[in-house]
Amino acid sequence: MSKPPRASTWLSKTASAFHKDGALRPFRLLRQDLANFGKRYVSDWTVFNQLIFASSVYVFFTNILPGLTFASDLYVLTGQNWGTIEVVFSTGLCGVIFSLFSIQPLTILGVTGPFSVLAENIYSLCNDSFGIDFLQFMAWSLIHAGWMHFLLAIFNAHDWTMLYVTEFSCEIFSLLNSIIYFHKAFQELQRAHADLDLASFLCAIIGAVGTFELALFLSYADKWPPIFHRHLRMGLREYAAAISIIFFIGIPYAGELHQLGKDRLYTSSQAFRPTKPGREHFYVRFWQLPIGWVFAALIPGAIITVLFFFDHEISSIICTIKRYGTKKPTGYAQDIVFLGITTALCGIIGIPPANGLLPQAPLHSESLLHDVPGKFTEETTTDKHGIERLMQKPVQRVYEQRWSSFLHAGAILTFICPPLQLVLGLTPTSVLAGLFIFMGQQSLSVNPILQRTFWMITAPSELPPLPAKVPSYWQVHAYTLFEIVMTVVIFIVTLTKGGPAFPIIIIALVPFRLLAMGRIWNKDVLRYVDGWACREGCPEDDEKGEQRDGGEGGQPDGPWPLEPVSHESQESDMEKGVPCSSGASIGADADKSDRPEKPSL
């Protein structure tokens, strides 16, 4: 008589995670990424054309200009330790390194809003509470973050973290980015009000609002009536932010406006040197920090690691959703290794670290979209008379190459030269405030939270029909309100002395979503509004193929976090499409056949 199989214990499950193909098998994803890197690297340099060059110019402006706005903010709120030269140096250096060695060159690197908030809080603690040197403490924080990134890559963190993140956390993080953009714009105008006379301040208001309005107006140029040639309208759309910025930088220097005061970016035109007076070299004497504070820097180092890992992974995901038709093998672990290297390097040379940019990543992919010759998809449309017509739509995909990343990052790096710094010094901060408003609007416009917020103020008779198993809109509205409240709470935390801990709150939302929300919301409601960020389906669909009507009671048992998840490979995940919140509207055609259709913006 055969013995029944022995039940798996927690210890046996943990040990199996280190076996071949296990979730914690060291270097498993790194080996896969290195193999994929070799398969695609040469071909990434063989494609170059006018569209790729236009994309390089476009990404240059959409990367450097928001970075300059953060530089203006950091200059004030980090005691002049970081300014324009540091942000430009970091963005260009990290961008060049990633364009040469990353496995996913569509990802765009830069100094982000959440990190700026984090750095400002750390400076406040160092200066007001700890009484220690900010740059030395930050250097150790970034060095610790560097080796923590290595551990995440070595032990395949993507498989046991991001594969359990849902759109719920992504949407909140994206909305937080939008709020930070709007808040930064308000801070810029608030400082202008304090420094300028009334006439100059009113001119600054006009510059900020005008920059936003012109950029927004031009961003819809491709939808204008055909009064201009199609290529001209496409060019206006692609360079909307750049045209608006250049125009409103020049206006304050025209005619009598030249006499008005201006609150401009601080730059140095004398030498390649740090912003802070008295600091002569781009390196930090981090070894002089007392040993106790070296260990204390482990805490912000871990927080930075959580923030960068989550931010960079989401950026890599949304620039390769199904809409963009990426075909080349991709990966995550190799990029996390290089992110750790650049983070530690930035700490040592005393500049803010760069990581994946959420708004710019899909914009980069959008700018590289082109029609595939000879390939079409058929779709049925209904005209205004109610007549159905069968139309052919060309298949589009992006140019997967490294030139656009390399050229735009290299161009940004050249602006560390003193003459080009002088050009940056002509930029009024009010214009950058307008750009912040524009970037916040662009980020918010593709967030599904916005559409569901509109639903809350829409007459019930005008709302789109719900799936049969979703009882009413009330639970959908409650879910949306909860997302908004959580985002506001996290934003308020960023304004307090506990601000450095806000990434931990965002990460804590992941287990809260998986363990608690199923007890509050109807399972079919959650299936309708939420889903996995990096794979098909949602937490309410268990691994045993539970039917939509499912059983009653508790949540279905999902895969144990350290067990391999049923997905073929990183490449196949990207080809299937990733329903991530920040790209939900951008990639509205992602394959979600196992979930009800959700209207997008």
C-alpha positions as CSV (number, residue, x, y, z in Angstrom):
1,M,0.0,0.0,0.0
2,S,1.6,3.3,-1.1
3,K,1.9,6.1,1.3
4,P,0.0,9.3,0.6
5,P,2.2,12.2,-0.7
6,R,3.7,14.3,2.1
7,A,2.2,17.8,2.4
8,S,4.4,20.6,1.5
9,T,5.7,22.6,4.4
10,W,6.8,26.3,4.5
11,L,10.4,25.2,4.8
12,S,10.2,22.8,1.8
13,K,8.5,25.5,-0.3
14,T,11.2,28.0,0.6
15,A,14.0,25.5,-0.3
16,S,12.4,24.7,-3.6
17,A,12.5,28.3,-4.5
18,F,16.3,28.0,-4.7
19,H,16.2,24.9,-7.0
20,K,16.5,25.1,-10.8
21,D,14.1,27.6,-12.3
22,G,12.9,28.5,-8.8
23,A,11.9,32.1,-8.0
24,L,15.0,32.7,-5.8
25,R,17.5,30.7,-7.9
26,P,20.5,33.2,-8.0
27,F,21.3,34.8,-11.3
28,R,18.4,33.0,-13.1
29,L,17.0,36.1,-14.7
30,L,20.4,37.8,-15.2
31,R,21.6,34.8,-17.3
32,Q,18.4,35.0,-19.3
33,D,18.8,38.8,-19.8
34,L,22.4,38.5,-20.8
35,A,21.5,35.9,-23.5
36,N,18.7,38.2,-24.8
37,F,21.0,41.2,-24.7
38,G,23.4,39.4,-27.1
39,K,20.6,38.5,-29.4
40,R,19.4,42.1,-29.9
41,Y,22.4,44.4,-29.3
42,V,23.9,44.5,-32.9
43,S,20.5,44.9,-34.5
44,D,19.7,47.8,-32.1
45,W,22.3,49.9,-33.9
46,T,21.5,49.0,-37.5
47,V,18.2,51.0,-37.7
48,F,18.4,54.8,-38.1
49,N,16.1,57.2,-40.0
50,Q,14.4,60.6,-39.9
51,L,11.7,59.4,-37.5
52,I,14.3,58.1,-35.0
53,F,16.1,61.5,-35.2
54,A,12.8,63.3,-34.6
55,S,12.2,61.1,-31.7
56,S,15.6,62.0,-30.2
57,V,14.8,65.7,-30.4
58,Y,11.4,65.2,-29.0
59,V,12.6,63.1,-26.0
60,F,15.4,65.6,-25.4
61,F,12.9,68.4,-24.7
62,T,10.5,66.2,-22.8
63,N,13.3,65.0,-20.6
64,I,15.6,68.0,-20.0
65,L,12.8,70.6,-19.4
66,P,11.0,68.8,-16.6
67,G,14.5,68.0,-15.2
68,L,15.3,71.7,-15.1
69,T,12.1,72.4,-13.2
70,F,13.1,69.8,-10.6
71,A,16.6,71.5,-10.6
72,S,15.0,74.8,-9.7
73,D,13.1,73.2,-6.9
74,L,16.1,71.2,-5.6
75,Y,18.3,74.3,-5.7
76,V,16.0,76.0,-3.1
77,L,15.1,73.0,-1.0
78,T,18.5,71.2,-0.7
79,G,20.4,74.3,0.4
80,Q,21.9,74.8,-3.1
81,N,23.6,71.4,-2.9
82,W,21.9,70.3,-6.1
83,G,21.0,72.6,-9.0
84,T,20.8,72.7,-12.8
85,I,24.3,71.4,-13.4
86,E,23.8,68.4,-11.1
87,V,20.5,67.4,-12.6
88,V,21.7,67.8,-16.2
89,F,24.9,65.9,-15.4
90,S,23.0,63.0,-13.9
91,T,20.3,62.8,-16.6
92,G,22.9,62.8,-19.4
93,L,25.4,60.4,-17.7
94,C,22.9,57.8,-16.6
95,G,21.0,58.1,-20.0
96,V,24.2,57.4,-22.0
97,I,25.1,54.4,-19.8
98,F,21.7,52.9,-20.2
99,S,21.5,53.5,-23.9
100,L,24.7,51.5,-24.3
101,F,24.2,48.7,-21.8
102,S,20.6,48.3,-20.8
103,I,18.5,45.5,-22.2
104,Q,15.5,47.8,-22.8
105,P,16.6,51.0,-24.5
106,L,13.1,52.4,-24.8
107,T,13.1,53.2,-21.1
108,I,14.0,56.9,-20.4
109,L,16.0,57.9,-17.4
110,G,15.9,61.2,-15.5
111,V,15.5,62.8,-12.1
112,T,11.9,62.1,-11.0
113,G,9.4,64.0,-8.9
114,P,9.0,61.4,-6.1
115,F,12.8,61.3,-5.6
116,S,13.0,65.1,-5.5
117,V,10.4,65.0,-2.7
118,L,12.4,62.3,-0.9
119,A,15.7,64.2,-1.3
120,E,14.1,67.4,0.0
121,N,12.9,65.6,3.1
122,I,16.3,63.9,3.7
123,Y,18.0,67.3,3.4
124,S,15.6,68.8,6.0
125,L,16.3,66.0,8.4
126,C,20.1,66.3,7.9
127,N,20.1,70.0,8.3
128,D,17.5,70.6,10.9
129,S,17.5,67.4,13.0
130,F,20.7,65.4,12.5
131,G,23.2,68.2,12.0
132,I,25.2,66.2,9.5
133,D,26.5,66.9,5.9
134,F,23.7,66.2,3.5
135,L,25.9,65.1,0.5
136,Q,27.9,62.6,2.7
137,F,24.7,61.1,4.1
138,M,23.1,61.0,0.7
139,A,26.2,59.4,-0.8
140,W,26.0,56.5,1.7
141,S,22.3,56.2,1.2
142,L,22.8,55.8,-2.6
143,I,25.8,53.4,-2.1
144,H,23.6,51.2,0.1
145,A,20.8,51.5,-2.5
146,G,23.3,50.4,-5.2
147,W,24.2,47.0,-3.6
148,M,20.5,46.5,-2.7
149,H,19.7,46.8,-6.4
150,F,22.3,44.1,-7.1
151,L,20.6,41.7,-4.6
152,L,17.2,42.3,-6.2
153,A,18.6,41.5,-9.6
154,I,20.6,38.4,-8.4
155,F,17.6,36.9,-6.7
156,N,15.1,37.6,-9.5
157,A,13.0,40.2,-7.7
158,H,10.9,40.9,-10.8
159,D,9.3,37.4,-10.5
160,W,8.3,37.6,-6.9
161,T,7.5,41.3,-6.6
162,M,6.2,42.9,-9.8
163,L,4.2,39.8,-10.8
164,Y,2.1,40.4,-7.7
165,V,1.5,44.1,-8.3
166,T,-1.9,45.1,-9.6
167,E,-3.2,48.2,-11.4
168,F,-4.5,49.4,-8.1
169,S,-1.0,50.3,-6.8
170,C,0.1,51.5,-10.3
171,E,-2.8,53.9,-10.6
172,I,-2.2,55.4,-7.2
173,F,1.5,55.8,-7.9
174,S,0.7,57.5,-11.2
175,L,-1.8,59.8,-9.6
176,L,0.7,60.7,-6.9
177,N,3.1,61.7,-9.7
178,S,0.5,64.0,-11.2
179,I,-0.2,65.7,-7.9
180,I,3.5,66.2,-7.3
181,Y,3.8,67.9,-10.7
182,F,0.9,70.3,-9.9
183,H,2.3,71.0,-6.4
184,K,5.8,71.8,-7.8
185,A,4.2,74.3,-10.3
186,F,2.4,75.9,-7.4
187,Q,5.7,76.1,-5.4
188,E,7.5,77.8,-8.4
189,L,4.8,80.5,-8.6
190,Q,4.8,80.9,-4.9
191,R,8.5,81.6,-4.9
192,A,8.1,84.0,-7.8
193,H,5.4,85.9,-5.8
194,A,7.8,86.3,-2.9
195,D,10.8,87.4,-5.1
196,L,9.1,89.6,-7.7
197,D,7.1,92.8,-7.8
198,L,3.4,92.7,-8.7
199,A,3.8,93.5,-12.4
200,S,6.6,90.9,-12.8
201,F,4.6,88.3,-10.9
202,L,1.6,88.8,-13.1
203,C,3.8,88.4,-16.2
204,A,5.1,85.1,-14.6
205,I,1.5,83.9,-14.2
206,I,0.8,84.7,-17.9
207,G,4.0,82.8,-18.8
208,A,3.1,79.7,-16.8
209,V,-0.5,79.5,-18.0
210,G,0.5,80.4,-21.5
211,T,3.2,77.7,-21.6
212,F,0.6,75.1,-20.5
213,E,-2.2,76.2,-22.8
214,L,0.0,76.5,-25.9
215,A,1.6,73.0,-25.3
216,L,-1.8,71.5,-24.7
217,F,-3.2,73.2,-27.8
218,L,-0.4,72.0,-30.1
219,S,-0.5,68.4,-28.6
220,Y,-3.8,67.9,-30.4
221,A,-2.5,69.3,-33.8
222,D,-2.9,65.9,-35.5
223,K,-6.6,66.1,-34.8
224,W,-7.0,69.6,-36.4
225,P,-8.9,69.9,-39.7
226,P,-6.5,69.4,-42.7
227,I,-5.7,73.2,-43.0
228,F,-2.0,72.2,-42.8
229,H,-0.2,69.3,-44.3
230,R,-0.4,66.1,-42.3
231,H,3.4,66.1,-41.6
232,L,3.3,69.7,-40.3
233,R,0.5,68.8,-37.9
234,M,2.3,65.7,-36.7
235,G,5.4,67.9,-36.2
236,L,3.5,70.4,-34.1
237,R,2.1,67.6,-32.0
238,E,5.5,66.0,-31.5
239,Y,7.3,69.2,-30.6
240,A,4.3,70.8,-28.7
241,A,6.1,71.2,-25.3
242,A,9.4,72.3,-26.9
243,I,7.7,75.0,-29.1
244,S,5.7,76.3,-26.1
245,I,8.8,76.4,-23.9
246,I,11.0,78.2,-26.5
247,F,8.2,80.7,-27.3
248,F,7.6,81.7,-23.7
249,I,11.3,81.8,-22.8
250,G,11.6,84.4,-25.6
251,I,8.5,86.5,-24.9
252,P,9.7,88.0,-21.5
253,Y,12.8,89.4,-23.3
254,A,10.8,91.1,-26.1
255,G,10.1,94.8,-26.0
256,E,9.2,96.5,-22.8
257,L,8.8,93.1,-21.0
258,H,12.6,92.9,-21.0
259,Q,12.5,95.5,-18.2
260,L,10.4,93.4,-15.8
261,G,12.1,91.2,-13.2
262,K,12.5,87.5,-13.8
263,D,13.0,84.6,-11.5
264,R,15.4,82.4,-13.5
265,L,17.3,79.2,-13.1
266,Y,20.6,79.5,-11.4
267,T,23.5,78.3,-13.6
268,S,27.2,78.9,-13.7
269,S,28.8,80.1,-17.0
270,Q,32.4,80.2,-15.7
271,A,33.4,76.6,-15.2
272,F,32.3,73.0,-15.0
273,R,31.8,73.0,-11.2
274,P,29.1,72.2,-8.7
275,T,26.3,74.6,-7.9
276,K,27.0,75.1,-4.1
277,P,29.5,77.9,-3.4
278,G,32.7,76.6,-1.9
279,R,32.3,73.1,-3.4
280,E,35.1,72.7,-6.0
281,H,34.9,69.1,-7.2
282,F,32.3,66.5,-8.3
283,Y,33.1,64.0,-5.6
284,V,31.9,63.6,-2.1
285,R,34.2,62.8,0.9
286,F,31.7,60.2,2.0
287,W,34.4,58.3,4.1
288,Q,34.4,61.2,6.5
289,L,30.8,60.5,7.7
290,P,30.7,59.1,11.3
291,I,30.3,55.3,11.3
292,G,27.0,55.5,13.1
293,W,25.4,57.6,10.4
294,V,26.8,55.2,7.8
295,F,24.6,52.5,9.2
296,A,21.7,54.9,9.7
297,A,21.9,55.6,5.9
298,L,20.7,52.0,5.4
299,I,17.2,53.2,6.1
300,P,16.9,55.8,3.3
301,G,19.0,53.5,1.1
302,A,16.3,50.8,1.4
303,I,13.5,53.4,0.8
304,I,15.3,54.7,-2.4
305,T,15.7,51.1,-3.5
306,V,12.0,50.4,-3.2
307,L,11.1,53.6,-5.0
308,F,13.6,53.1,-7.8
309,F,12.8,49.5,-8.3
310,F,9.1,50.0,-8.5
311,D,9.4,53.2,-10.6
312,H,11.9,51.7,-13.1
313,E,10.0,48.4,-13.6
314,I,6.7,50.2,-14.3
315,S,8.5,52.5,-16.7
316,S,10.0,49.5,-18.5
317,I,6.6,47.8,-18.7
318,I,4.5,50.7,-20.1
319,C,7.0,51.5,-22.9
320,T,6.6,47.9,-24.2
321,I,2.9,47.3,-24.0
322,K,1.1,45.4,-26.8
323,R,0.2,48.7,-28.6
324,Y,3.8,49.3,-29.5
325,G,4.3,45.9,-31.1
326,T,7.7,45.2,-29.5
327,K,9.3,41.9,-30.8
328,K,12.8,41.9,-29.6
329,P,13.6,40.0,-26.3
330,T,13.5,42.2,-23.2
331,G,14.2,41.8,-19.5
332,Y,14.5,43.5,-16.2
333,A,17.3,42.1,-14.0
334,Q,20.1,43.5,-16.1
335,D,18.6,46.9,-16.1
336,I,18.3,46.8,-12.3
337,V,22.0,46.0,-12.0
338,F,22.9,49.0,-14.1
339,L,20.4,51.1,-12.1
340,G,22.3,50.1,-9.0
341,I,25.6,51.0,-10.6
342,T,24.5,54.5,-11.7
343,T,22.7,55.1,-8.3
344,A,25.9,54.4,-6.3
345,L,28.0,56.4,-8.9
346,C,25.8,59.4,-8.5
347,G,26.1,59.3,-4.8
348,I,29.9,59.2,-5.0
349,I,30.1,62.2,-7.3
350,G,27.4,64.1,-5.5
351,I,24.6,64.4,-8.0
352,P,21.0,63.2,-7.8
353,P,20.5,59.7,-9.2
354,A,18.3,59.1,-12.3
355,N,15.8,56.3,-12.8
356,G,12.9,55.3,-15.1
357,L,10.6,58.2,-16.0
358,L,6.9,57.3,-16.1
359,P,5.4,60.0,-18.3
360,Q,8.4,60.0,-20.8
361,A,8.7,56.3,-21.3
362,P,5.4,55.8,-23.3
363,L,6.0,59.2,-25.0
364,H,9.3,57.8,-26.3
365,S,7.5,54.7,-27.7
366,E,4.7,56.8,-29.2
367,S,7.2,58.9,-31.1
368,L,8.8,55.8,-32.6
369,L,5.5,54.3,-33.9
370,H,5.3,53.7,-37.7
371,D,3.1,51.8,-40.1
372,V,4.3,48.3,-41.0
373,P,4.3,48.1,-44.8
374,G,1.7,45.7,-46.2
375,K,0.1,44.8,-42.8
376,F,-3.4,45.9,-41.9
377,T,-6.1,45.1,-39.4
378,E,-9.9,45.2,-40.2
379,E,-12.3,46.9,-37.9
380,T,-16.0,47.8,-38.1
381,T,-17.0,51.4,-37.5
382,T,-20.4,53.1,-37.4
383,D,-20.7,56.5,-39.0
384,K,-23.0,59.3,-37.8
385,H,-25.9,57.9,-39.9
386,G,-25.7,54.5,-38.2
387,I,-24.2,52.7,-41.2
388,E,-21.6,50.1,-40.4
389,R,-18.4,50.2,-42.5
390,L,-15.5,47.8,-42.7
391,M,-12.2,49.8,-42.6
392,Q,-8.6,48.7,-42.8
393,K,-6.2,50.1,-40.3
394,P,-2.4,49.8,-40.8
395,V,-0.5,47.8,-38.2
396,Q,1.9,49.9,-36.2
397,R,5.0,49.1,-34.2
398,V,7.9,51.0,-32.8
399,Y,11.5,51.1,-34.0
400,E,13.4,49.1,-31.4
401,Q,16.8,50.7,-31.4
402,R,19.3,52.6,-29.2
403,W,20.0,55.7,-31.3
404,S,17.1,57.8,-29.9
405,S,18.1,57.1,-26.3
406,F,21.8,57.6,-27.0
407,L,21.4,60.8,-29.0
408,H,19.0,62.5,-26.6
409,A,21.0,61.6,-23.5
410,G,24.3,62.7,-25.2
411,A,22.7,66.0,-26.2
412,I,21.6,66.6,-22.6
413,L,25.1,65.7,-21.3
414,T,26.6,68.5,-23.5
415,F,24.7,71.1,-21.6
416,I,27.1,70.7,-18.7
417,C,29.4,72.9,-20.8
418,P,29.5,76.5,-19.4
419,P,28.3,78.3,-22.7
420,L,25.2,76.0,-22.9
421,Q,24.6,76.4,-19.2
422,L,24.3,80.1,-19.9
423,V,21.5,79.3,-22.4
424,L,19.7,77.3,-19.7
425,G,20.1,80.3,-17.3
426,L,17.8,82.4,-19.6
427,T,14.9,80.2,-18.6
428,P,12.3,81.8,-16.3
429,T,11.1,79.5,-13.6
430,S,7.5,80.5,-14.3
431,V,7.8,78.9,-17.7
432,L,9.0,75.7,-16.1
433,A,5.9,75.9,-13.8
434,G,3.8,75.9,-16.9
435,L,5.6,72.8,-18.1
436,F,4.9,71.1,-14.7
437,I,1.2,71.8,-15.2
438,F,1.4,70.3,-18.7
439,M,3.3,67.2,-17.5
440,G,0.8,66.7,-14.7
441,Q,-2.1,67.0,-17.1
442,Q,-0.5,64.5,-19.5
443,S,0.1,62.0,-16.7
444,L,-3.4,62.5,-15.3
445,S,-5.1,62.2,-18.7
446,V,-4.1,58.6,-19.2
447,N,-4.9,57.5,-15.6
448,P,-8.1,55.4,-15.4
449,I,-8.8,57.0,-12.0
450,L,-9.8,60.2,-14.0
451,Q,-12.4,58.4,-16.1
452,R,-13.9,56.7,-13.1
453,T,-14.0,60.0,-11.3
454,F,-16.0,61.4,-14.2
455,W,-18.4,58.5,-13.8
456,M,-19.1,59.6,-10.2
457,I,-20.6,62.9,-11.5
458,T,-22.3,61.5,-14.6
459,A,-26.0,60.9,-14.6
460,P,-26.8,57.1,-14.1
461,S,-28.6,57.0,-17.4
462,E,-25.5,58.1,-19.3
463,L,-23.1,55.6,-17.7
464,P,-21.8,52.8,-19.8
465,P,-23.4,49.4,-19.1
466,L,-21.6,47.2,-16.5
467,P,-20.9,43.5,-16.9
468,A,-23.8,41.3,-15.7
469,K,-22.1,40.1,-12.5
470,V,-21.2,43.6,-11.3
471,P,-24.2,44.6,-9.1
472,S,-24.0,48.5,-9.4
473,Y,-21.7,51.4,-9.8
474,W,-21.6,52.1,-6.1
475,Q,-18.8,49.7,-5.4
476,V,-16.9,51.0,-8.4
477,H,-17.3,54.6,-7.1
478,A,-16.2,53.4,-3.6
479,Y,-13.1,51.8,-5.1
480,T,-12.2,55.0,-7.0
481,L,-12.7,57.2,-3.9
482,F,-10.5,54.9,-1.9
483,E,-7.7,55.3,-4.5
484,I,-8.0,59.0,-4.4
485,V,-8.1,59.2,-0.6
486,M,-5.0,56.9,-0.4
487,T,-3.1,59.1,-2.9
488,V,-4.0,62.3,-0.9
489,V,-2.8,60.6,2.3
490,I,0.5,59.6,0.8
491,F,1.0,63.1,-0.7
492,I,0.3,64.6,2.8
493,V,2.9,62.3,4.2
494,T,5.5,63.6,1.7
495,L,5.0,67.1,3.2
496,T,5.8,65.9,6.7
497,K,9.1,64.9,8.4
498,G,8.0,61.3,7.7
499,G,8.1,62.0,4.0
500,P,11.0,59.7,3.2
501,A,8.9,56.7,4.1
502,F,6.2,57.3,1.5
503,P,7.5,54.6,-1.0
504,I,7.0,52.1,1.8
505,I,3.3,53.0,2.0
506,I,2.9,52.5,-1.8
507,I,4.5,49.1,-1.6
508,A,2.4,48.2,1.4
509,L,-0.7,48.7,-0.8
510,V,0.3,45.5,-2.7
511,P,-0.3,43.0,0.1
512,F,-3.3,45.1,1.3
513,R,-4.9,44.7,-2.2
514,L,-4.3,40.9,-2.3
515,L,-5.2,40.1,1.3
516,A,-7.8,42.6,2.5
517,M,-9.7,44.2,-0.4
518,G,-11.3,41.0,-1.5
519,R,-13.1,41.0,1.9
520,I,-14.5,44.6,1.3
521,W,-15.3,44.7,-2.4
522,N,-17.3,42.2,-4.5
523,K,-15.0,39.9,-6.4
524,D,-16.5,40.7,-9.8
525,V,-16.1,44.4,-9.1
526,L,-12.4,44.0,-8.4
527,R,-12.1,41.8,-11.6
528,Y,-13.7,44.7,-13.5
529,V,-11.6,47.6,-12.2
530,D,-8.3,45.9,-11.4
531,G,-5.9,43.3,-12.7
532,W,-2.3,42.2,-12.6
533,A,0.1,44.8,-13.8
534,C,2.7,42.5,-15.4
535,R,0.6,39.5,-16.6
536,E,-2.8,38.5,-17.7
537,G,-5.8,38.2,-15.5
538,C,-6.4,39.4,-11.9
539,P,-6.0,38.1,-8.3
540,E,-9.6,37.0,-8.3
541,D,-8.8,34.4,-11.0
542,D,-7.0,31.6,-9.2
543,E,-4.5,29.2,-10.7
544,K,-7.1,26.4,-10.8
545,G,-9.2,28.2,-13.5
546,E,-12.0,29.4,-11.3
547,Q,-15.1,30.4,-13.2
548,R,-16.2,34.0,-13.3
549,D,-19.2,33.4,-11.1
550,G,-16.8,31.7,-8.6
551,G,-17.6,30.3,-5.2
552,E,-18.7,32.4,-2.3
553,G,-16.6,33.2,0.7
554,G,-13.0,34.0,0.9
555,Q,-10.6,34.8,-1.8
556,P,-9.3,32.0,-4.1
557,D,-5.9,30.7,-3.3
558,G,-3.3,32.3,-5.6
559,P,0.3,31.1,-6.2
560,W,2.6,31.2,-3.3
561,P,5.0,34.2,-3.8
562,L,8.1,32.1,-4.0
563,E,6.7,29.6,-6.5
564,P,7.2,30.2,-10.2
565,V,4.3,31.9,-11.8
566,S,2.8,30.4,-15.0
567,H,4.2,32.7,-17.6
568,E,6.3,31.5,-20.5
569,S,9.0,34.1,-20.5
570,Q,9.7,37.8,-20.2
571,E,9.5,38.1,-24.0
572,S,6.1,36.5,-24.2
573,D,4.8,38.7,-21.4
574,M,5.7,41.8,-23.4
575,E,4.2,40.4,-26.6
576,K,0.9,39.7,-24.9
577,G,0.7,43.2,-23.6
578,V,0.8,44.5,-20.0
579,P,-2.3,46.1,-18.6
580,C,-0.5,48.7,-16.5
581,S,-2.5,51.7,-15.3
582,S,-0.2,54.4,-16.6
583,G,-0.4,52.9,-20.0
584,A,-3.9,51.7,-19.9
585,S,-5.2,54.3,-22.3
586,I,-2.0,54.4,-24.3
587,G,-2.2,50.7,-24.8
588,A,-6.0,50.4,-24.9
589,D,-5.8,47.5,-27.3
590,A,-3.9,45.3,-24.9
591,D,-5.3,41.7,-24.8
592,K,-7.7,41.4,-21.9
593,S,-10.1,38.9,-23.3
594,D,-10.4,37.2,-20.0
595,R,-11.7,40.4,-18.3
596,P,-14.6,42.7,-19.1
597,E,-13.9,45.6,-21.4
598,K,-13.3,48.9,-19.5
599,P,-13.7,52.1,-21.4
600,S,-10.5,54.2,-21.6
601,L,-10.0,57.8,-22.0
